[in-house]
Amino acid sequence: MLKTISSSSLRTQIRRVLNEVGYGGAIYVVEKFGEPMAAIISMEDFRLLQATRQREMTDRLREVILRVRAQAGSLSPEELEALIEEARADFYRRKGRPSDAD
């Protein structure tokens, strides 16, 4: 069940909200000045979200690898290195970790 709560109301109702999310399966969208700013979800939903993101990142990386392999014969070493670095930076950016280039 999706619910909305203001950030000021959340401060006073955090215990109830956490119980509803953790035990009742509720999802809360937290608004600040009427704008959605964050969501409070259960750990089960969070793990599912993380697993989905990981699969998407892995699939994207596989696509890039296939594209690089298909073009490898026609690319200069510099172009190949640039493609690899671009894919690496994108992977870490999506994963939420800095790459060496950051």
C-alpha positions, 0 to 999 in steps of 0.5 A: 500500500502506497502512502504519502507523508510530509517530512515534518509529519514523519519526524513525529510519526517515525516509529509508526511509519517504520512499523507499517513498512517493516511489518505491514508492507506499506511504502511511504513517499516522503514529501518536502514542501509537497515534492516527493523526496524519498521513499521508505520501503521494507528491506525485502523490497530494498533487496529486490530493488538492488538485485534488479539493479544488479541484473540491469548493470550486468546486462548492460555490461554484457551488451557493451562487451559484445559491442566492443568485441564486434568492433574490436578489429576496426578500432584503434587501441585508443578507441578501444581503451576509451570504450572500455573506460566509458563502460567501466565508469558507467558501471560504477556510477550506476552501482553508486561507487566512484571509479578510479577516474572520479 
